[in-house]
Amino acid sequence: MSLRDTQAKTMRRPALLLAVGLAAGLLSGLGPTGCTTVQPLYGSLATPGHNQVVEQLRHVDVNAGGRVGQHIRNELVFGFYGGDGVPDKVAYRLNVQVADNSIPVDTARYSDLPAAYLQQLSVSFTLVDTKTQKTLLTGTSFANAAYDISTQRFANIRAARDAEDRAAVVIANDIHVKLAAFFSKSH
């Protein structure tokens, strides 16, 4: 290859890069221009009434049973209306059913006894309009949390409860986001 051929190639490269850059710029300008589907979930826009998601979440009464269900309820109540316990005006009822399962995932060496467990929580929930008793939303959520077993009985009980509590927080956050997305779409 001669010096002239090498210079010709290097002279064409910037022109080619410039042409590709211009084409990419033009194509990006042709993209989705009036897209209004992306918006803040809890924030406010210039349009009036956009903060209705927060207001609707404040009118949800949570019904859950059992220790883990109560923990999920407490997390949701705090997220919906700051932990007051009861909404000002009940417009929706959220019914939460919890199923839990503890599965051994590891065995101790030389004893063939479980050394670690996986706490699995599965929750089904239903959002009901209290005026019409119509089901507005149904869904499920699940979470896993692992814990180790020791030789101390009380430590094992506390480890299992801690795993349940950690999984309950994850589920409560998931349900909170799903309800907020539902209220965002419906209004």
Backbone bond lengths (Angstrom), bond angles and torsions (degrees), N, CA, C in turn:
res aa  C-N    CA-C-N  psi(-1)  N-CA   C-N-CA  omega(-1)  CA-C   N-CA-C  phi
1 M - - - 1.439 - - 1.524 107.61 -
2 S 1.287 115.87 132.46 1.463 120.16 -177.51 1.522 110.63 -87.37
3 L 1.325 114.46 169.26 1.458 120.70 179.56 1.519 110.59 -63.21
4 R 1.333 116.64 -36.89 1.453 121.18 -179.92 1.525 110.77 -64.47
5 D 1.347 119.25 -40.71 1.469 122.15 178.84 1.529 110.68 -65.55
6 T 1.320 117.87 -40.11 1.461 122.09 179.36 1.518 110.33 -65.03
7 Q 1.358 117.32 -42.29 1.458 120.02 178.74 1.516 111.39 -66.32
8 A 1.310 118.16 -35.24 1.463 121.58 179.75 1.528 110.38 -66.54
9 K 1.351 117.04 -39.99 1.467 120.47 178.80 1.525 111.14 -65.64
10 T 1.325 116.70 -43.56 1.461 119.27 -177.97 1.518 110.82 -70.46
11 M 1.319 119.57 -27.32 1.456 122.30 177.48 1.530 110.41 -72.90
12 R 1.339 117.90 -32.73 1.460 121.27 -179.18 1.526 112.04 -77.65
13 R 1.323 118.96 -27.38 1.462 122.20 -176.31 1.531 112.59 -60.90
14 P 1.360 120.47 -49.11 1.469 118.88 178.24 1.524 112.60 -62.45
15 A 1.329 116.88 -35.61 1.459 119.48 178.92 1.524 110.29 -66.36
16 L 1.331 116.34 -39.34 1.452 120.52 178.82 1.527 110.43 -66.39
17 L 1.350 117.05 -43.28 1.465 120.51 178.39 1.521 111.41 -63.51
18 L 1.324 117.26 -37.93 1.451 120.93 177.97 1.529 110.64 -65.24
19 A 1.314 116.94 -41.81 1.462 120.75 179.52 1.530 110.98 -65.71
20 V 1.323 117.57 -42.14 1.461 121.06 178.13 1.525 110.39 -64.49
21 G 1.322 117.01 -42.06 1.467 121.20 178.52 1.511 112.03 -62.51
22 L 1.320 117.99 -42.77 1.459 121.60 177.97 1.526 111.23 -64.80
23 A 1.318 117.07 -41.01 1.465 120.77 179.36 1.522 110.63 -64.89
24 A 1.328 116.88 -41.47 1.459 120.09 178.55 1.523 110.74 -65.22
25 G 1.305 117.54 -39.77 1.460 121.29 177.70 1.514 111.89 -63.31
26 L 1.329 117.11 -42.48 1.458 120.39 178.17 1.522 111.69 -66.00
27 L 1.327 116.73 -41.69 1.463 119.71 -179.62 1.523 111.69 -67.64
28 S 1.315 117.72 -35.45 1.466 119.13 179.14 1.521 110.41 -69.41
29 G 1.296 118.08 -28.35 1.452 121.42 176.45 1.513 112.42 -71.76
30 L 1.320 117.26 -21.37 1.459 121.14 179.04 1.522 112.49 -87.53
31 G 1.322 117.54 0.99 1.467 121.94 -177.89 1.515 111.99 -66.15
32 P 1.329 116.07 -170.05 1.466 120.09 -176.33 1.522 110.43 -66.77
33 T 1.303 116.74 103.73 1.462 119.81 -177.46 1.509 111.59 -90.46
34 G 1.063 139.68 -40.87 1.473 131.90 -177.96 1.504 112.16 -100.04
35 C 1.293 118.40 37.69 1.461 122.48 -177.57 1.524 110.00 -74.49
36 T 1.323 116.18 117.93 1.466 120.26 -179.54 1.515 111.78 -114.83
37 T 1.312 118.47 15.71 1.462 119.76 -177.88 1.517 112.57 -80.71
38 V 1.308 118.38 -19.60 1.454 120.49 179.07 1.522 108.10 -94.43
39 Q 1.323 115.06 117.97 1.453 120.53 -179.58 1.514 108.79 -151.80
40 P 1.325 118.09 158.92 1.457 119.70 179.31 1.528 110.52 -66.52
41 L 1.317 115.82 139.47 1.459 119.90 -178.11 1.514 111.15 -75.40
42 Y 1.327 118.00 -45.83 1.455 121.61 -178.08 1.528 112.62 -107.60
43 G 1.300 117.38 -16.55 1.453 120.72 -175.52 1.505 111.76 -75.26
44 S 1.309 115.97 -176.55 1.451 119.81 -179.72 1.515 109.54 -117.86
45 L 1.304 114.80 145.57 1.456 121.82 174.34 1.517 108.08 -110.05
46 A 1.314 116.60 -178.28 1.454 120.03 178.74 1.529 111.64 -70.01
47 T 1.330 117.45 -19.19 1.457 119.98 -179.27 1.524 110.14 -75.21
48 P 1.337 117.98 137.26 1.461 119.44 -179.73 1.523 111.49 -70.46
49 G 1.326 116.30 147.43 1.455 121.54 176.48 1.506 114.93 80.79
50 H 1.318 118.05 9.94 1.456 119.22 -178.28 1.525 112.14 -73.20
51 N 1.294 116.69 -21.46 1.458 120.57 -178.40 1.533 111.83 -82.18
52 Q 1.316 117.59 20.69 1.463 122.24 -177.61 1.517 112.43 -68.84
53 V 1.311 118.83 -24.02 1.468 120.74 178.89 1.522 110.04 -60.40
54 V 1.309 116.86 -46.82 1.456 121.04 179.40 1.522 110.09 -63.38
55 E 1.322 117.06 -41.75 1.468 120.58 179.89 1.528 111.57 -65.01
56 Q 1.307 117.82 -41.44 1.462 120.22 -180.00 1.524 111.67 -68.49
57 L 1.321 117.21 -36.59 1.461 119.56 176.82 1.527 111.41 -64.59
58 R 1.318 117.23 -27.79 1.469 120.73 178.65 1.528 112.39 -71.26
59 H 1.324 117.37 -12.86 1.460 121.17 -178.25 1.527 112.57 -106.83
60 V 1.322 116.73 18.86 1.469 121.62 179.36 1.524 109.08 -99.43
61 D 1.331 116.29 124.08 1.455 122.07 174.08 1.526 107.53 -98.40
62 V 1.316 117.08 131.29 1.463 121.84 -174.66 1.524 109.09 -103.59
63 N 1.326 115.95 129.41 1.454 122.68 179.64 1.532 108.08 -120.31
64 A 1.338 116.21 115.59 1.469 120.86 179.98 1.518 108.84 -147.48
65 G 1.310 116.63 148.50 1.458 121.22 -179.85 1.519 112.20 -117.62
66 G 1.318 115.78 162.58 1.457 121.27 178.89 1.512 111.93 83.61
67 R 1.327 115.99 167.15 1.452 120.64 -178.48 1.520 112.26 -64.55
68 V 1.322 117.05 -46.35 1.462 120.49 -179.57 1.526 110.27 -69.64
69 G 1.321 117.17 -39.92 1.463 120.56 176.56 1.515 111.69 -60.98
70 Q 1.325 116.66 -38.67 1.459 120.56 177.75 1.526 111.13 -66.69
71 H 1.308 116.76 -36.48 1.468 119.87 177.50 1.532 109.90 -65.54
72 I 1.322 117.07 -42.72 1.470 121.02 176.67 1.525 109.76 -61.93
73 R 1.332 116.33 -44.10 1.465 121.08 178.88 1.528 110.75 -59.16
74 N 1.327 117.18 -46.37 1.463 120.45 -179.26 1.528 111.77 -61.37
75 E 1.315 116.88 -40.89 1.468 120.42 178.04 1.527 110.89 -64.32
76 L 1.337 116.77 -41.50 1.463 120.59 179.63 1.528 111.00 -67.37
77 V 1.323 116.69 -43.36 1.463 120.68 -179.91 1.524 109.96 -60.59
78 F 1.310 117.16 -44.22 1.457 120.12 178.50 1.527 110.70 -62.60
79 G 1.328 116.84 -40.29 1.462 120.06 179.35 1.516 113.64 -71.02
80 F 1.339 117.57 -33.80 1.460 120.59 -177.51 1.521 112.79 -78.01
81 Y 1.327 117.14 -50.37 1.464 119.68 -175.22 1.508 113.61 -139.79
82 G 1.301 116.59 35.34 1.445 121.41 168.73 1.502 116.28 72.60
83 G 1.297 119.30 14.91 1.448 120.98 174.22 1.513 115.83 88.32
84 D 1.329 118.84 14.59 1.456 120.22 178.93 1.527 111.98 -66.54
85 G 1.309 118.01 -23.10 1.457 121.52 176.74 1.502 114.10 101.59
86 V 1.326 117.67 -39.31 1.453 121.35 -178.52 1.526 107.96 -135.20
87 P 1.339 117.47 132.60 1.460 118.43 178.12 1.532 111.18 -69.39
88 D 1.340 116.46 158.40 1.466 121.31 178.99 1.526 111.02 -61.00
89 K 1.309 115.74 -49.86 1.456 122.23 -179.66 1.528 107.21 -134.37
90 V 1.310 116.87 121.44 1.466 120.81 -178.51 1.528 108.73 -84.03
91 A 1.325 115.69 112.79 1.455 121.28 176.45 1.527 111.30 -109.73
92 Y 1.344 116.17 -23.13 1.462 121.31 -178.03 1.524 108.80 -136.13
93 R 1.314 115.61 148.96 1.464 120.72 174.41 1.525 107.56 -122.08
94 L 1.318 115.09 128.88 1.459 121.58 177.61 1.519 107.99 -106.21
95 N 1.320 116.64 113.59 1.464 122.43 177.59 1.516 108.52 -97.37
96 V 1.331 115.54 127.91 1.462 122.25 -175.82 1.522 109.12 -120.84
97 Q 1.339 116.87 127.16 1.463 122.86 175.29 1.526 108.37 -118.20
98 V 1.335 115.10 127.60 1.464 121.44 -174.65 1.527 109.80 -109.79
99 A 1.320 115.93 135.73 1.471 122.68 170.43 1.521 106.87 -125.14
100 D 1.328 116.46 129.54 1.460 118.93 -179.69 1.514 110.21 -125.86
101 N 1.316 113.85 155.09 1.452 121.03 -177.52 1.528 107.95 -150.63
102 S 1.309 116.56 136.95 1.451 121.69 178.17 1.525 108.38 -114.90
103 I 1.326 116.42 121.51 1.466 121.76 -173.58 1.525 109.42 -118.99
104 P 1.331 118.41 127.84 1.472 119.21 174.79 1.526 109.85 -69.64
105 V 1.331 115.58 133.79 1.465 119.59 -177.88 1.515 113.09 -119.74
106 D 1.335 117.78 -8.82 1.454 120.73 -178.77 1.525 107.82 -150.09
107 T 1.304 116.11 148.46 1.465 119.96 177.54 1.525 109.80 -115.83
108 A 1.314 113.99 148.63 1.465 119.66 178.61 1.516 109.53 -73.50
109 R 1.290 115.87 146.52 1.457 121.75 -179.03 1.529 110.33 -67.99
110 Y 1.278 117.48 135.15 1.465 126.72 175.92 1.529 114.21 71.12
111 S 1.324 119.86 -6.15 1.465 118.52 -178.98 1.515 112.96 -115.67
112 D 1.309 118.09 -17.97 1.456 123.87 -179.55 1.534 111.96 60.11
113 L 1.322 116.78 27.98 1.456 122.62 175.82 1.526 109.10 -106.88
114 P 1.337 118.11 152.45 1.462 119.69 -179.90 1.530 111.69 -61.55
115 A 1.316 115.78 137.02 1.464 121.91 178.46 1.526 111.24 -111.47
116 A 1.322 116.58 -20.37 1.463 121.52 179.31 1.517 108.94 -148.26
117 Y 1.320 114.76 148.64 1.461 121.62 179.27 1.515 109.68 -126.22
118 L 1.319 114.86 157.96 1.448 122.43 172.99 1.521 106.69 -116.90
119 Q 1.317 116.07 116.73 1.455 121.51 178.08 1.520 108.19 -88.22
120 Q 1.322 116.43 117.42 1.456 121.34 -179.45 1.518 109.37 -108.36
121 L 1.312 116.32 126.94 1.457 122.17 174.67 1.517 108.55 -116.28
122 S 1.306 114.96 133.15 1.453 121.66 175.43 1.527 107.27 -128.26
123 V 1.312 115.96 129.25 1.458 120.99 -175.55 1.516 108.94 -126.39
124 S 1.325 115.72 133.55 1.457 120.39 168.96 1.521 107.41 -110.93
125 F 1.311 116.17 139.86 1.465 119.83 -177.48 1.515 110.24 -134.77
126 T 1.333 114.23 152.95 1.450 122.26 -179.78 1.520 108.74 -136.02
127 L 1.302 117.25 127.90 1.458 122.71 175.69 1.518 108.05 -101.45
128 V 1.343 116.18 123.30 1.456 122.27 -175.14 1.525 108.90 -120.91
129 D 1.324 116.36 136.89 1.460 121.78 172.32 1.527 107.66 -76.97
130 T 1.331 117.81 123.28 1.463 120.24 -174.15 1.526 112.65 -72.50
131 K 1.322 118.86 -23.27 1.476 120.70 178.96 1.521 111.60 -74.84
132 T 1.319 115.79 -47.74 1.464 120.24 -174.12 1.523 113.15 -99.69
133 Q 1.337 117.80 -9.80 1.466 124.04 -174.12 1.532 111.62 57.83
134 K 1.311 116.69 24.31 1.456 122.57 178.40 1.524 109.43 -87.49
135 T 1.327 116.71 136.29 1.455 121.79 176.46 1.521 108.99 -76.56
136 L 1.317 115.61 120.48 1.460 121.30 -178.03 1.519 113.24 -93.63
137 L 1.338 115.96 -35.36 1.457 120.18 -175.42 1.517 109.22 -152.92
138 T 1.309 116.25 136.48 1.468 121.67 171.07 1.521 106.98 -127.20
139 G 1.308 115.70 150.72 1.452 119.00 179.33 1.506 111.78 -169.65
140 T 1.303 114.67 175.81 1.457 121.53 177.53 1.518 108.81 -132.28
141 S 1.296 114.34 157.75 1.452 121.24 175.67 1.517 107.39 -148.66
142 F 1.306 116.75 149.39 1.457 119.67 179.19 1.514 110.03 -145.32
143 A 1.331 114.14 157.95 1.466 120.29 177.36 1.524 108.44 -154.75
144 N 1.301 115.63 153.21 1.464 123.39 177.40 1.519 109.22 -124.30
145 A 1.322 115.46 145.59 1.463 120.83 174.69 1.521 107.70 -144.86
146 A 1.302 116.53 131.89 1.463 121.40 -178.56 1.522 110.38 -95.85
147 Y 1.340 115.09 152.40 1.459 120.46 173.74 1.516 109.40 -150.28
148 D 1.327 115.21 153.04 1.455 122.57 -178.25 1.523 110.62 -97.34
149 I 1.308 114.91 152.97 1.460 122.35 177.84 1.527 108.70 -102.41
150 S 1.313 115.57 138.54 1.464 119.91 176.48 1.532 108.52 -119.08
151 T 1.308 116.38 -172.09 1.460 120.59 179.03 1.530 111.54 -86.09
152 Q 1.330 117.12 -6.36 1.457 120.63 -179.00 1.521 110.53 -97.63
153 R 1.293 115.66 126.34 1.456 122.20 -175.13 1.534 112.31 -63.29
154 F 1.329 117.03 -48.33 1.455 120.44 -179.45 1.527 111.27 -62.68
155 A 1.312 117.45 -39.28 1.465 121.04 178.21 1.529 110.81 -62.22
156 N 1.308 117.56 -36.11 1.464 120.93 177.89 1.528 111.49 -66.81
157 I 1.325 116.12 -41.44 1.466 120.04 178.45 1.523 110.18 -64.08
158 R 1.329 116.67 -45.09 1.460 120.92 179.71 1.531 111.03 -65.01
159 A 1.320 117.43 -38.25 1.466 120.48 179.48 1.524 110.48 -64.66
160 A 1.336 116.66 -40.96 1.466 120.36 178.27 1.526 110.85 -64.85
161 R 1.333 117.13 -43.22 1.471 120.19 179.20 1.516 111.40 -66.36
162 D 1.317 116.57 -38.94 1.457 119.89 178.14 1.523 110.42 -63.00
163 A 1.315 117.35 -40.48 1.467 120.78 177.95 1.526 110.30 -64.39
164 E 1.333 117.52 -41.73 1.463 120.55 176.64 1.524 111.09 -61.22
165 D 1.329 116.55 -43.11 1.465 120.78 -179.40 1.525 111.73 -64.91
166 R 1.322 116.97 -40.66 1.467 119.91 178.53 1.527 110.68 -64.40
167 A 1.316 116.58 -42.13 1.466 120.20 178.36 1.531 110.72 -67.42
168 A 1.335 117.23 -35.62 1.466 120.79 179.47 1.525 111.11 -64.68
169 V 1.310 118.43 -38.14 1.464 121.82 178.42 1.525 110.13 -64.53
170 V 1.318 117.14 -42.06 1.468 121.06 178.68 1.525 110.07 -62.47
171 I 1.326 116.66 -43.63 1.464 120.61 -179.74 1.520 110.93 -65.98
172 A 1.324 117.65 -43.04 1.464 120.64 179.39 1.527 111.10 -60.58
173 N 1.311 117.25 -42.30 1.467 120.55 177.82 1.524 111.43 -63.77
174 D 1.330 116.55 -39.27 1.457 120.95 179.23 1.525 110.79 -65.65
175 I 1.322 117.34 -44.79 1.462 120.78 178.75 1.524 110.24 -64.09
176 H 1.319 117.21 -40.93 1.467 121.41 178.80 1.530 110.47 -57.73
177 V 1.313 116.91 -46.29 1.467 120.84 -179.57 1.528 110.66 -66.60
178 K 1.327 117.56 -40.10 1.471 120.13 179.61 1.520 111.36 -64.67
179 L 1.324 118.01 -40.13 1.459 120.60 177.51 1.527 111.20 -67.84
180 A 1.318 117.13 -41.58 1.456 120.34 178.22 1.524 110.89 -62.27
181 A 1.325 117.45 -40.43 1.463 120.98 177.30 1.522 110.88 -65.15
182 F 1.330 117.16 -39.15 1.462 121.26 178.06 1.522 110.33 -62.56
183 F 1.333 117.26 -48.96 1.462 120.32 -179.61 1.526 111.26 -66.31
184 S 1.300 117.72 -31.49 1.455 121.26 177.82 1.526 111.27 -67.00
185 K 1.324 116.96 -39.00 1.466 121.09 -179.33 1.526 111.59 -76.68
186 S 1.333 117.03 -34.40 1.462 119.21 -171.67 1.527 112.98 -80.11
187 H 1.328 117.85 -13.95 1.458 117.90 -178.86 1.491 111.82 -133.92
